Amino acid sequence: MSEGITTLSDATFDEHVKAADTPVLVDFWAEWCGPCKMIAPVLEEIATEHAGKIEIAKLNIDENLDVTRRYEVMSIPTLMLFDEGELAVRITGARGKAQLLQELSAYL
């Protein structure tokens, strides 16, 4: 995983997302998910190119059931953007970089 991407867990999720100075895009993923692996490099690029404006974080749904259930993640990849600790954008399914940046443009 890229150094610009934070790994979250049930134990660290709330504190990290609420304390963040910038919007946090959380990638809900699993090791066995093909589309999750396809968007990982895109998220790494966004983390590098938009450092300081947006934070990219990942949460493994198989290891963190509490947060996964709380946000009713039924399909992966699911990306959720939290702004000032509140859920602002929810994107389900893999996206190309251009489309993803367009959907997140208000927060970049």
Phi and psi in radians as a Rosetta constraint file:
Dihedral C 1 N 2 CA 2 C 2 CIRCULARHARMONIC -1.190 0.35
Dihedral N 2 CA 2 C 2 N 3 CIRCULARHARMONIC 2.629 0.35
Dihedral C 2 N 3 CA 3 C 3 CIRCULARHARMONIC -1.203 0.35
Dihedral N 3 CA 3 C 3 N 4 CIRCULARHARMONIC -0.314 0.35
Dihedral C 3 N 4 CA 4 C 4 CIRCULARHARMONIC -1.506 0.35
Dihedral N 4 CA 4 C 4 N 5 CIRCULARHARMONIC 0.068 0.35
Dihedral C 4 N 5 CA 5 C 5 CIRCULARHARMONIC -2.039 0.35
Dihedral N 5 CA 5 C 5 N 6 CIRCULARHARMONIC 2.291 0.35
Dihedral C 5 N 6 CA 6 C 6 CIRCULARHARMONIC -1.637 0.35
Dihedral N 6 CA 6 C 6 N 7 CIRCULARHARMONIC 2.418 0.35
Dihedral C 6 N 7 CA 7 C 7 CIRCULARHARMONIC -1.690 0.35
Dihedral N 7 CA 7 C 7 N 8 CIRCULARHARMONIC 2.168 0.35
Dihedral C 7 N 8 CA 8 C 8 CIRCULARHARMONIC -1.865 0.35
Dihedral N 8 CA 8 C 8 N 9 CIRCULARHARMONIC 2.828 0.35
Dihedral C 8 N 9 CA 9 C 9 CIRCULARHARMONIC -2.455 0.35
Dihedral N 9 CA 9 C 9 N 10 CIRCULARHARMONIC 3.040 0.35
Dihedral C 9 N 10 CA 10 C 10 CIRCULARHARMONIC -0.956 0.35
Dihedral N 10 CA 10 C 10 N 11 CIRCULARHARMONIC -0.667 0.35
Dihedral C 10 N 11 CA 11 C 11 CIRCULARHARMONIC -1.258 0.35
Dihedral N 11 CA 11 C 11 N 12 CIRCULARHARMONIC -0.536 0.35
Dihedral C 11 N 12 CA 12 C 12 CIRCULARHARMONIC -1.841 0.35
Dihedral N 12 CA 12 C 12 N 13 CIRCULARHARMONIC -0.211 0.35
Dihedral C 12 N 13 CA 13 C 13 CIRCULARHARMONIC -0.991 0.35
Dihedral N 13 CA 13 C 13 N 14 CIRCULARHARMONIC -1.058 0.35
Dihedral C 13 N 14 CA 14 C 14 CIRCULARHARMONIC -1.029 0.35
Dihedral N 14 CA 14 C 14 N 15 CIRCULARHARMONIC -0.858 0.35
Dihedral C 14 N 15 CA 15 C 15 CIRCULARHARMONIC -1.076 0.35
Dihedral N 15 CA 15 C 15 N 16 CIRCULARHARMONIC -0.747 0.35
Dihedral C 15 N 16 CA 16 C 16 CIRCULARHARMONIC -1.199 0.35
Dihedral N 16 CA 16 C 16 N 17 CIRCULARHARMONIC -0.826 0.35
Dihedral C 16 N 17 CA 17 C 17 CIRCULARHARMONIC -1.151 0.35
Dihedral N 17 CA 17 C 17 N 18 CIRCULARHARMONIC -0.713 0.35
Dihedral C 17 N 18 CA 18 C 18 CIRCULARHARMONIC -1.262 0.35
Dihedral N 18 CA 18 C 18 N 19 CIRCULARHARMONIC -0.518 0.35
Dihedral C 18 N 19 CA 19 C 19 CIRCULARHARMONIC -1.545 0.35
Dihedral N 19 CA 19 C 19 N 20 CIRCULARHARMONIC -0.127 0.35
Dihedral C 19 N 20 CA 20 C 20 CIRCULARHARMONIC -1.164 0.35
Dihedral N 20 CA 20 C 20 N 21 CIRCULARHARMONIC 2.422 0.35
Dihedral C 20 N 21 CA 21 C 21 CIRCULARHARMONIC -1.420 0.35
Dihedral N 21 CA 21 C 21 N 22 CIRCULARHARMONIC -0.330 0.35
Dihedral C 21 N 22 CA 22 C 22 CIRCULARHARMONIC -2.169 0.35
Dihedral N 22 CA 22 C 22 N 23 CIRCULARHARMONIC 2.872 0.35
Dihedral C 22 N 23 CA 23 C 23 CIRCULARHARMONIC -1.018 0.35
Dihedral N 23 CA 23 C 23 N 24 CIRCULARHARMONIC 2.554 0.35
Dihedral C 23 N 24 CA 24 C 24 CIRCULARHARMONIC -2.053 0.35
Dihedral N 24 CA 24 C 24 N 25 CIRCULARHARMONIC 2.121 0.35
Dihedral C 24 N 25 CA 25 C 25 CIRCULARHARMONIC -1.698 0.35
Dihedral N 25 CA 25 C 25 N 26 CIRCULARHARMONIC 1.981 0.35
Dihedral C 25 N 26 CA 26 C 26 CIRCULARHARMONIC -1.762 0.35
Dihedral N 26 CA 26 C 26 N 27 CIRCULARHARMONIC 2.175 0.35
Dihedral C 26 N 27 CA 27 C 27 CIRCULARHARMONIC -1.674 0.35
Dihedral N 27 CA 27 C 27 N 28 CIRCULARHARMONIC 1.923 0.35
Dihedral C 27 N 28 CA 28 C 28 CIRCULARHARMONIC -1.509 0.35
Dihedral N 28 CA 28 C 28 N 29 CIRCULARHARMONIC 2.058 0.35
Dihedral C 28 N 29 CA 29 C 29 CIRCULARHARMONIC -2.500 0.35
Dihedral N 29 CA 29 C 29 N 30 CIRCULARHARMONIC 3.050 0.35
Dihedral C 29 N 30 CA 30 C 30 CIRCULARHARMONIC -2.565 0.35
Dihedral N 30 CA 30 C 30 N 31 CIRCULARHARMONIC 2.696 0.35
Dihedral C 30 N 31 CA 31 C 31 CIRCULARHARMONIC -1.038 0.35
Dihedral N 31 CA 31 C 31 N 32 CIRCULARHARMONIC -0.614 0.35
Dihedral C 31 N 32 CA 32 C 32 CIRCULARHARMONIC -1.485 0.35
Dihedral N 32 CA 32 C 32 N 33 CIRCULARHARMONIC 0.000 0.35
Dihedral C 32 N 33 CA 33 C 33 CIRCULARHARMONIC -1.595 0.35
Dihedral N 33 CA 33 C 33 N 34 CIRCULARHARMONIC 1.942 0.35
Dihedral C 33 N 34 CA 34 C 34 CIRCULARHARMONIC -1.045 0.35
Dihedral N 34 CA 34 C 34 N 35 CIRCULARHARMONIC -0.896 0.35
Dihedral C 34 N 35 CA 35 C 35 CIRCULARHARMONIC -1.052 0.35
Dihedral N 35 CA 35 C 35 N 36 CIRCULARHARMONIC -0.531 0.35
Dihedral C 35 N 36 CA 36 C 36 CIRCULARHARMONIC -1.101 0.35
Dihedral N 36 CA 36 C 36 N 37 CIRCULARHARMONIC -0.711 0.35
Dihedral C 36 N 37 CA 37 C 37 CIRCULARHARMONIC -1.193 0.35
Dihedral N 37 CA 37 C 37 N 38 CIRCULARHARMONIC -0.536 0.35
Dihedral C 37 N 38 CA 38 C 38 CIRCULARHARMONIC -1.206 0.35
Dihedral N 38 CA 38 C 38 N 39 CIRCULARHARMONIC -0.638 0.35
Dihedral C 38 N 39 CA 39 C 39 CIRCULARHARMONIC -1.536 0.35
Dihedral N 39 CA 39 C 39 N 40 CIRCULARHARMONIC -0.193 0.35
Dihedral C 39 N 40 CA 40 C 40 CIRCULARHARMONIC -0.967 0.35
Dihedral N 40 CA 40 C 40 N 41 CIRCULARHARMONIC -0.816 0.35
Dihedral C 40 N 41 CA 41 C 41 CIRCULARHARMONIC -1.131 0.35
Dihedral N 41 CA 41 C 41 N 42 CIRCULARHARMONIC -0.575 0.35
Dihedral C 41 N 42 CA 42 C 42 CIRCULARHARMONIC -1.113 0.35
Dihedral N 42 CA 42 C 42 N 43 CIRCULARHARMONIC -0.772 0.35
Dihedral C 42 N 43 CA 43 C 43 CIRCULARHARMONIC -1.138 0.35
Dihedral N 43 CA 43 C 43 N 44 CIRCULARHARMONIC -0.634 0.35
Dihedral C 43 N 44 CA 44 C 44 CIRCULARHARMONIC -1.115 0.35
Dihedral N 44 CA 44 C 44 N 45 CIRCULARHARMONIC -0.714 0.35
Dihedral C 44 N 45 CA 45 C 45 CIRCULARHARMONIC -1.108 0.35
Dihedral N 45 CA 45 C 45 N 46 CIRCULARHARMONIC -0.778 0.35
Dihedral C 45 N 46 CA 46 C 46 CIRCULARHARMONIC -1.109 0.35
Dihedral N 46 CA 46 C 46 N 47 CIRCULARHARMONIC -0.702 0.35
Dihedral C 46 N 47 CA 47 C 47 CIRCULARHARMONIC -1.048 0.35
Dihedral N 47 CA 47 C 47 N 48 CIRCULARHARMONIC -0.705 0.35
Dihedral C 47 N 48 CA 48 C 48 CIRCULARHARMONIC -1.296 0.35
Dihedral N 48 CA 48 C 48 N 49 CIRCULARHARMONIC -0.831 0.35
Dihedral C 48 N 49 CA 49 C 49 CIRCULARHARMONIC -1.248 0.35
Dihedral N 49 CA 49 C 49 N 50 CIRCULARHARMONIC -0.459 0.35
Dihedral C 49 N 50 CA 50 C 50 CIRCULARHARMONIC -2.061 0.35
Dihedral N 50 CA 50 C 50 N 51 CIRCULARHARMONIC 0.464 0.35
Dihedral C 50 N 51 CA 51 C 51 CIRCULARHARMONIC -0.980 0.35
Dihedral N 51 CA 51 C 51 N 52 CIRCULARHARMONIC 2.375 0.35
Dihedral C 51 N 52 CA 52 C 52 CIRCULARHARMONIC 1.587 0.35
Dihedral N 52 CA 52 C 52 N 53 CIRCULARHARMONIC -0.317 0.35
Dihedral C 52 N 53 CA 53 C 53 CIRCULARHARMONIC -1.848 0.35
Dihedral N 53 CA 53 C 53 N 54 CIRCULARHARMONIC -0.588 0.35
Dihedral C 53 N 54 CA 54 C 54 CIRCULARHARMONIC -2.571 0.35
Dihedral N 54 CA 54 C 54 N 55 CIRCULARHARMONIC 2.538 0.35
Dihedral C 54 N 55 CA 55 C 55 CIRCULARHARMONIC -1.911 0.35
Dihedral N 55 CA 55 C 55 N 56 CIRCULARHARMONIC 2.394 0.35
Dihedral C 55 N 56 CA 56 C 56 CIRCULARHARMONIC -1.819 0.35
Dihedral N 56 CA 56 C 56 N 57 CIRCULARHARMONIC 2.306 0.35
Dihedral C 56 N 57 CA 57 C 57 CIRCULARHARMONIC -2.343 0.35
Dihedral N 57 CA 57 C 57 N 58 CIRCULARHARMONIC 2.728 0.35
Dihedral C 57 N 58 CA 58 C 58 CIRCULARHARMONIC -2.197 0.35
Dihedral N 58 CA 58 C 58 N 59 CIRCULARHARMONIC 2.505 0.35
Dihedral C 58 N 59 CA 59 C 59 CIRCULARHARMONIC -2.332 0.35
Dihedral N 59 CA 59 C 59 N 60 CIRCULARHARMONIC 2.049 0.35
Dihedral C 59 N 60 CA 60 C 60 CIRCULARHARMONIC -1.342 0.35
Dihedral N 60 CA 60 C 60 N 61 CIRCULARHARMONIC 2.035 0.35
Dihedral C 60 N 61 CA 61 C 61 CIRCULARHARMONIC -1.187 0.35
Dihedral N 61 CA 61 C 61 N 62 CIRCULARHARMONIC -0.481 0.35
Dihedral C 61 N 62 CA 62 C 62 CIRCULARHARMONIC -1.263 0.35
Dihedral N 62 CA 62 C 62 N 63 CIRCULARHARMONIC -0.468 0.35
Dihedral C 62 N 63 CA 63 C 63 CIRCULARHARMONIC -1.758 0.35
Dihedral N 63 CA 63 C 63 N 64 CIRCULARHARMONIC -0.178 0.35
Dihedral C 63 N 64 CA 64 C 64 CIRCULARHARMONIC -2.373 0.35
Dihedral N 64 CA 64 C 64 N 65 CIRCULARHARMONIC 1.304 0.35
Dihedral C 64 N 65 CA 65 C 65 CIRCULARHARMONIC -1.267 0.35
Dihedral N 65 CA 65 C 65 N 66 CIRCULARHARMONIC -0.534 0.35
Dihedral C 65 N 66 CA 66 C 66 CIRCULARHARMONIC -1.080 0.35
Dihedral N 66 CA 66 C 66 N 67 CIRCULARHARMONIC -0.922 0.35
Dihedral C 66 N 67 CA 67 C 67 CIRCULARHARMONIC -1.171 0.35
Dihedral N 67 CA 67 C 67 N 68 CIRCULARHARMONIC -0.687 0.35
Dihedral C 67 N 68 CA 68 C 68 CIRCULARHARMONIC -1.026 0.35
Dihedral N 68 CA 68 C 68 N 69 CIRCULARHARMONIC -0.789 0.35
Dihedral C 68 N 69 CA 69 C 69 CIRCULARHARMONIC -1.215 0.35
Dihedral N 69 CA 69 C 69 N 70 CIRCULARHARMONIC -0.727 0.35
Dihedral C 69 N 70 CA 70 C 70 CIRCULARHARMONIC -1.013 0.35
Dihedral N 70 CA 70 C 70 N 71 CIRCULARHARMONIC -0.684 0.35
Dihedral C 70 N 71 CA 71 C 71 CIRCULARHARMONIC -1.677 0.35
Dihedral N 71 CA 71 C 71 N 72 CIRCULARHARMONIC 0.188 0.35
Dihedral C 71 N 72 CA 72 C 72 CIRCULARHARMONIC 0.877 0.35
Dihedral N 72 CA 72 C 72 N 73 CIRCULARHARMONIC 0.872 0.35
Dihedral C 72 N 73 CA 73 C 73 CIRCULARHARMONIC -1.365 0.35
Dihedral N 73 CA 73 C 73 N 74 CIRCULARHARMONIC 1.975 0.35
Dihedral C 73 N 74 CA 74 C 74 CIRCULARHARMONIC -1.880 0.35
Dihedral N 74 CA 74 C 74 N 75 CIRCULARHARMONIC -0.455 0.35
Dihedral C 74 N 75 CA 75 C 75 CIRCULARHARMONIC -2.267 0.35
Dihedral N 75 CA 75 C 75 N 76 CIRCULARHARMONIC 2.588 0.35
Dihedral C 75 N 76 CA 76 C 76 CIRCULARHARMONIC -2.269 0.35
Dihedral N 76 CA 76 C 76 N 77 CIRCULARHARMONIC 2.664 0.35
Dihedral C 76 N 77 CA 77 C 77 CIRCULARHARMONIC -1.277 0.35
Dihedral N 77 CA 77 C 77 N 78 CIRCULARHARMONIC 2.497 0.35
Dihedral C 77 N 78 CA 78 C 78 CIRCULARHARMONIC -2.104 0.35
Dihedral N 78 CA 78 C 78 N 79 CIRCULARHARMONIC 2.242 0.35
Dihedral C 78 N 79 CA 79 C 79 CIRCULARHARMONIC -1.911 0.35
Dihedral N 79 CA 79 C 79 N 80 CIRCULARHARMONIC 2.302 0.35
Dihedral C 79 N 80 CA 80 C 80 CIRCULARHARMONIC -2.211 0.35
Dihedral N 80 CA 80 C 80 N 81 CIRCULARHARMONIC 2.240 0.35
Dihedral C 80 N 81 CA 81 C 81 CIRCULARHARMONIC -1.757 0.35
Dihedral N 81 CA 81 C 81 N 82 CIRCULARHARMONIC 2.160 0.35
Dihedral C 81 N 82 CA 82 C 82 CIRCULARHARMONIC -1.876 0.35
Dihedral N 82 CA 82 C 82 N 83 CIRCULARHARMONIC 2.191 0.35
Dihedral C 82 N 83 CA 83 C 83 CIRCULARHARMONIC -2.084 0.35
Dihedral N 83 CA 83 C 83 N 84 CIRCULARHARMONIC 2.147 0.35
Dihedral C 83 N 84 CA 84 C 84 CIRCULARHARMONIC 0.945 0.35
Dihedral N 84 CA 84 C 84 N 85 CIRCULARHARMONIC 0.675 0.35
Dihedral C 84 N 85 CA 85 C 85 CIRCULARHARMONIC 1.429 0.35
Dihedral N 85 CA 85 C 85 N 86 CIRCULARHARMONIC -0.082 0.35
Dihedral C 85 N 86 CA 86 C 86 CIRCULARHARMONIC -1.904 0.35
Dihedral N 86 CA 86 C 86 N 87 CIRCULARHARMONIC 2.521 0.35
Dihedral C 86 N 87 CA 87 C 87 CIRCULARHARMONIC -1.162 0.35
Dihedral N 87 CA 87 C 87 N 88 CIRCULARHARMONIC 2.121 0.35
Dihedral C 87 N 88 CA 88 C 88 CIRCULARHARMONIC -1.961 0.35
Dihedral N 88 CA 88 C 88 N 89 CIRCULARHARMONIC -0.643 0.35
Dihedral C 88 N 89 CA 89 C 89 CIRCULARHARMONIC -2.441 0.35
Dihedral N 89 CA 89 C 89 N 90 CIRCULARHARMONIC 2.413 0.35
Dihedral C 89 N 90 CA 90 C 90 CIRCULARHARMONIC -2.217 0.35
Dihedral N 90 CA 90 C 90 N 91 CIRCULARHARMONIC 2.196 0.35
Dihedral C 90 N 91 CA 91 C 91 CIRCULARHARMONIC -2.194 0.35
Dihedral N 91 CA 91 C 91 N 92 CIRCULARHARMONIC 2.158 0.35
Dihedral C 91 N 92 CA 92 C 92 CIRCULARHARMONIC -1.936 0.35
Dihedral N 92 CA 92 C 92 N 93 CIRCULARHARMONIC 2.285 0.35
Dihedral C 92 N 93 CA 93 C 93 CIRCULARHARMONIC 1.737 0.35
Dihedral N 93 CA 93 C 93 N 94 CIRCULARHARMONIC 2.752 0.35
Dihedral C 93 N 94 CA 94 C 94 CIRCULARHARMONIC -1.249 0.35
Dihedral N 94 CA 94 C 94 N 95 CIRCULARHARMONIC 2.559 0.35
Dihedral C 94 N 95 CA 95 C 95 CIRCULARHARMONIC -2.329 0.35
Dihedral N 95 CA 95 C 95 N 96 CIRCULARHARMONIC 2.704 0.35
Dihedral C 95 N 96 CA 96 C 96 CIRCULARHARMONIC -1.316 0.35
Dihedral N 96 CA 96 C 96 N 97 CIRCULARHARMONIC 2.880 0.35
Dihedral C 96 N 97 CA 97 C 97 CIRCULARHARMONIC -1.050 0.35
Dihedral N 97 CA 97 C 97 N 98 CIRCULARHARMONIC -0.808 0.35
Dihedral C 97 N 98 CA 98 C 98 CIRCULARHARMONIC -1.074 0.35
Dihedral N 98 CA 98 C 98 N 99 CIRCULARHARMONIC -0.781 0.35
Dihedral C 98 N 99 CA 99 C 99 CIRCULARHARMONIC -1.155 0.35
Dihedral N 99 CA 99 C 99 N 100 CIRCULARHARMONIC -0.723 0.35
Dihedral C 99 N 100 CA 100 C 100 CIRCULARHARMONIC -1.104 0.35
Dihedral N 100 CA 100 C 100 N 101 CIRCULARHARMONIC -0.787 0.35
Dihedral C 100 N 101 CA 101 C 101 CIRCULARHARMONIC -1.085 0.35
Dihedral N 101 CA 101 C 101 N 102 CIRCULARHARMONIC -0.641 0.35
Dihedral C 101 N 102 CA 102 C 102 CIRCULARHARMONIC -1.125 0.35
Dihedral N 102 CA 102 C 102 N 103 CIRCULARHARMONIC -0.763 0.35
Dihedral C 102 N 103 CA 103 C 103 CIRCULARHARMONIC -1.171 0.35
Dihedral N 103 CA 103 C 103 N 104 CIRCULARHARMONIC -0.447 0.35
Dihedral C 103 N 104 CA 104 C 104 CIRCULARHARMONIC -1.767 0.35
Dihedral N 104 CA 104 C 104 N 105 CIRCULARHARMONIC 0.019 0.35
Dihedral C 104 N 105 CA 105 C 105 CIRCULARHARMONIC -0.950 0.35
Dihedral N 105 CA 105 C 105 N 106 CIRCULARHARMONIC -0.587 0.35
Dihedral C 105 N 106 CA 106 C 106 CIRCULARHARMONIC -1.140 0.35
Dihedral N 106 CA 106 C 106 N 107 CIRCULARHARMONIC -0.304 0.35
Dihedral C 106 N 107 CA 107 C 107 CIRCULARHARMONIC -1.932 0.35
Dihedral N 107 CA 107 C 107 N 108 CIRCULARHARMONIC 0.053 0.35
